[in-house]
Amino acid sequence: MSSEQNKRQLQKEATREHIIRTATSVYSERGFSTPTNVITQEAGLAHGSLFVHFPTRENLQLSVLERFAQEVCDELHDLSVKDGSIGEMLRAHIGVLENYELFYRNLISEISALPPETRTLLVSVQSAMSHHFGEAVERGQKNGTVKDIPLHMLFNMWTGLLHYYLQNGDLFAPGSSVLKRYKDELTDSFVKLISK
């Protein structure tokens, strides 16, 4: 590859990355139904240049969601508390989601309107959390501190609680982070509910 071709390839990769970062920001602020021309305007690019990198709007959405899923899964693995309590693990989970709160809220609110592959990506994020959640619950059940409730029910209860607060954040924490505001209360209350 010539120096000129290498330079063009690097520029193409940089532009693609810039579009993904801009789209992530726009989807966080305005939701996933935001038209692509808004994204390119925010990115300072011609509208047609987006389609050079992402042939369809759905392709852009999937690329953004793949990036999100990978980052969240990596952070969950990095922040998981080995041999930690269920409370420590739940606080770590909320801590990761705080970094993506607006994006994640819009994702769970709009999932039915997104490409079908989106559900697979959300499942991968939930699976990463479920793995660490399961380890902490099993330790608690073995040592007699956590009620003998099926793991899938406990995980679904936790996820449902978080999603409820996220989707109603404007009621619980208008103008601020609902996860930051309720992290301790959500964690402590859930731990009390499932503890023996």
Secondary structure as UniProt FT lines:
FT   HELIX           3..30
FT   TURN            32..33
FT   HELIX           36..43
FT   HELIX           47..53
FT   HELIX           57..79
FT   TURN            82..83
FT   HELIX           86..98
FT   TURN            99..100
FT   HELIX           101..110
FT   HELIX           111..113
FT   HELIX           117..142
FT   TURN            143..144
FT   HELIX           151..167
FT   HELIX           169..172
FT   TURN            174..175
FT   HELIX           178..194
//
